[in-house]
Amino acid sequence: MIVVHHLNNSRSQRVLWLLEELGLPYEIKHYQRDPRTMLAPPALKAVHPLGKSPVITDGELTVAESGAIVEYLLDRYGEGRLRPPAGTPERLRFTYWLHFAEGTAMNPLLMKLVFNRILNAPMPFFAKPIARGIATKVLSAYVEPNIKSQLEYMEAELGKSEWFAGSEFGAADIQMSFPLEAAAQRAGLDDRYPKLLAWLERIHARPAYHRALQRGGPYAYARG
């Protein structure tokens, strides 16, 4: 039996969604973030040494990292579903977006989260101007321009097809959901990007998406 070690408000929600799309049986072991630090609890280190989510166990196997989990589940249980056939241009696009989600899209989003916390963090009065000055400079000179560039790029790419890997919904769209939901919450994904917003509406309307929410529990990014 597949067990999803599910951390609230995390990338592991995508794993639940993928399993629902595939119609596979699975169990969930729930973990809650520390309300102060927002970090995963130490109990996750008993599953994987890094103590992070997502991670699944399937019998004797433990698989971590979102992209690796997606590929494992599709290889073992997918039966050709949710990704284009090997050797096609669509498959190449699928592989690209599967890895773009974490390899490129998430980096500036995480930096924005970190530097925004620095702006609002309590600290000695003499350190505030320095820390906040550095954070503001990094956000304005690097982080926010990168996010804007990426959103413009993704908007243009969705002008080529309805879904990220082509004309059909697939696991690349599941993988891309987290960075785009995060961008809609806190990084400027708004009416300037109508194709991305329409894509978010389409994924949020999928029955499997809602089944995953029901099983996974509260998820702050569910609505852009």
C-alpha positions as CSV (number, residue, x, y, z in Angstrom):
1,M,0.0,0.0,0.0
2,I,1.2,3.5,-0.9
3,V,1.5,5.7,2.1
4,V,1.8,9.5,1.6
5,H,3.6,11.3,4.4
6,H,1.6,14.4,4.1
7,L,2.6,17.8,5.5
8,N,-0.1,20.4,5.7
9,N,0.1,23.3,3.2
10,S,2.9,21.6,1.3
11,R,3.9,20.1,-2.1
12,S,2.6,16.8,-0.9
13,Q,-0.9,17.9,-1.8
14,R,0.2,17.3,-5.4
15,V,1.0,13.7,-4.7
16,L,-2.5,13.2,-3.2
17,W,-4.0,14.8,-6.4
18,L,-1.9,12.6,-8.7
19,L,-3.0,9.4,-6.8
20,E,-6.6,10.5,-7.1
21,E,-6.3,11.1,-10.8
22,L,-4.8,7.6,-11.2
23,G,-7.5,6.1,-9.0
24,L,-4.9,4.3,-6.8
25,P,-5.6,3.2,-3.2
26,Y,-3.4,5.0,-0.7
27,E,-3.1,5.9,3.0
28,I,-2.2,9.2,4.5
29,K,0.0,9.9,7.5
30,H,-0.6,13.5,8.5
31,Y,2.1,15.8,9.8
32,Q,1.6,19.4,11.0
33,R,4.0,22.3,10.6
34,D,5.4,24.0,13.7
35,P,3.1,27.1,14.0
36,R,6.1,29.3,14.9
37,T,8.8,28.2,12.5
38,M,6.5,26.7,9.8
39,L,9.0,23.8,9.5
40,A,8.1,20.2,9.3
41,P,8.1,18.2,12.5
42,P,11.1,16.0,13.5
43,A,8.9,12.9,13.1
44,L,9.4,13.1,9.3
45,K,13.1,12.3,9.8
46,A,12.0,8.8,10.7
47,V,10.8,8.4,7.2
48,H,13.6,10.3,5.3
49,P,16.8,11.7,6.7
50,L,16.0,15.2,5.5
51,G,12.7,15.2,7.3
52,K,10.8,17.0,4.5
53,S,7.7,16.4,2.5
54,P,6.7,15.1,0.1
55,V,7.8,11.6,0.7
56,I,6.0,8.3,0.1
57,T,6.5,4.7,1.1
58,D,5.4,1.9,-1.1
59,G,6.2,-1.4,0.5
60,E,9.9,-1.4,1.1
61,L,10.6,1.6,-1.0
62,T,10.8,5.2,0.2
63,V,10.7,7.9,-2.5
64,A,11.2,11.6,-1.9
65,E,11.2,14.7,-4.1
66,S,8.1,15.7,-6.0
67,G,9.4,15.0,-9.5
68,A,10.8,11.7,-8.5
69,I,7.6,10.7,-6.9
70,V,5.6,11.6,-10.0
71,E,7.9,9.7,-12.2
72,Y,7.9,6.7,-9.9
73,L,4.1,6.5,-9.7
74,L,3.6,7.0,-13.5
75,D,6.3,4.3,-14.2
76,R,4.9,1.8,-11.8
77,Y,1.2,2.5,-11.9
78,G,0.4,4.9,-14.7
79,E,-0.2,2.5,-17.5
80,G,0.4,5.3,-20.0
81,R,-1.9,7.8,-18.3
82,L,-1.2,11.4,-17.6
83,R,1.9,11.8,-19.7
84,P,2.5,11.8,-23.5
85,P,4.1,8.8,-25.3
86,A,7.9,8.6,-25.2
87,G,9.7,10.0,-28.1
88,T,7.1,12.7,-28.9
89,P,7.5,16.5,-28.8
90,E,4.8,16.5,-26.1
91,R,6.8,14.1,-24.0
92,L,9.8,16.5,-24.1
93,R,7.5,19.4,-23.1
94,F,6.1,17.2,-20.3
95,T,9.6,16.4,-18.9
96,Y,10.6,20.1,-19.2
97,W,7.6,21.4,-17.2
98,L,7.9,18.5,-14.7
99,H,11.3,19.7,-13.7
100,F,10.8,23.5,-14.3
101,A,8.3,23.5,-11.5
102,E,10.9,22.9,-8.8
103,G,14.1,23.6,-10.7
104,T,13.2,27.1,-11.8
105,A,9.7,28.3,-10.8
106,M,10.0,27.7,-7.0
107,N,13.4,29.4,-6.4
108,P,12.3,33.1,-6.6
109,L,9.0,32.3,-4.9
110,L,10.9,30.8,-1.9
111,M,13.3,33.8,-1.9
112,K,10.3,36.2,-1.8
113,L,8.8,34.3,1.1
114,V,12.1,34.5,3.0
115,F,12.9,38.1,2.4
116,N,9.3,39.2,3.1
117,R,9.7,37.5,6.5
118,I,12.9,39.4,7.1
119,L,11.0,42.6,6.4
120,N,8.5,41.8,9.1
121,A,10.6,39.9,11.6
122,P,11.2,41.3,15.1
123,M,14.9,42.3,15.6
124,P,17.0,44.8,17.6
125,F,16.2,48.3,16.5
126,F,19.7,49.0,15.3
127,A,19.6,46.0,13.0
128,K,16.2,46.8,11.4
129,P,17.4,49.5,8.9
130,I,20.2,47.3,7.6
131,A,18.3,44.0,7.4
132,R,15.3,45.6,5.8
133,G,17.4,47.6,3.4
134,I,19.1,44.5,2.2
135,A,15.8,42.6,1.9
136,T,14.1,45.4,0.0
137,K,17.1,45.7,-2.4
138,V,17.2,41.9,-3.1
139,L,13.4,41.8,-3.7
140,S,13.3,44.8,-6.0
141,A,16.5,44.1,-7.9
142,Y,16.4,40.3,-8.3
143,V,13.4,38.4,-6.9
144,E,10.5,40.3,-8.2
145,P,11.9,40.8,-11.7
146,N,12.6,37.1,-11.9
147,I,9.0,36.2,-10.9
148,K,7.6,38.7,-13.4
149,S,9.8,37.2,-16.2
150,Q,8.7,33.7,-15.3
151,L,5.0,34.5,-15.2
152,E,5.2,36.2,-18.6
153,Y,7.0,33.2,-20.0
154,M,4.5,30.7,-18.6
155,E,1.6,32.9,-19.9
156,A,3.1,32.9,-23.4
157,E,3.7,29.1,-23.2
158,L,0.0,28.5,-22.3
159,G,-0.8,30.4,-25.4
160,K,0.5,27.5,-27.4
161,S,-1.7,24.8,-25.8
162,E,-4.4,24.4,-23.2
163,W,-2.2,22.4,-20.8
164,F,1.5,22.6,-20.1
165,A,2.5,19.5,-22.1
166,G,0.0,19.9,-24.9
167,S,-3.7,19.5,-25.6
168,E,-4.4,17.0,-22.8
169,F,-4.2,17.4,-19.0
170,G,-1.3,15.5,-17.5
171,A,1.0,15.1,-14.5
172,A,3.1,18.1,-15.6
173,D,0.1,20.3,-14.8
174,I,-0.2,18.7,-11.4
175,Q,3.5,19.4,-10.8
176,M,3.1,23.0,-11.9
177,S,0.1,23.6,-9.6
178,F,2.1,24.5,-6.5
179,P,4.3,27.3,-7.8
180,L,1.4,28.9,-9.7
181,E,-1.0,28.6,-6.7
182,A,1.8,30.1,-4.6
183,A,2.3,32.9,-7.1
184,A,-1.4,33.7,-7.1
185,Q,-1.4,33.9,-3.3
186,R,1.7,36.1,-2.8
187,A,3.7,36.8,-6.0
188,G,1.7,38.9,-8.5
189,L,-0.2,36.3,-10.5
190,D,-3.2,38.4,-11.3
191,D,-5.4,39.7,-14.2
192,R,-2.3,40.5,-16.2
193,Y,-2.0,36.8,-16.8
194,P,-5.4,35.6,-18.0
195,K,-4.2,32.3,-19.5
196,L,-2.5,31.3,-16.2
197,L,-5.7,32.3,-14.2
198,A,-7.8,30.3,-16.6
199,W,-5.5,27.3,-16.2
200,L,-5.8,27.6,-12.4
201,E,-9.6,27.6,-12.7
202,R,-9.5,24.4,-14.9
203,I,-7.3,22.5,-12.4
204,H,-9.4,23.6,-9.4
205,A,-12.5,22.3,-11.2
206,R,-11.2,18.8,-11.6
207,P,-13.0,16.2,-9.4
208,A,-9.8,14.5,-8.4
209,Y,-8.4,17.8,-7.2
210,H,-11.4,18.1,-4.8
211,R,-11.1,14.5,-3.7
212,A,-7.5,15.1,-2.8
213,L,-8.4,18.2,-0.8
214,Q,-11.1,16.3,1.1
215,R,-8.5,13.6,2.1
216,G,-5.6,15.9,2.7
217,G,-7.3,18.5,4.8
218,P,-7.0,22.3,4.8
219,Y,-4.8,23.7,2.0
220,A,-4.2,27.4,1.9
221,Y,-3.3,27.5,-1.8
222,A,-6.5,25.8,-3.1
223,R,-7.9,29.0,-4.5
224,G,-5.9,31.5,-6.5
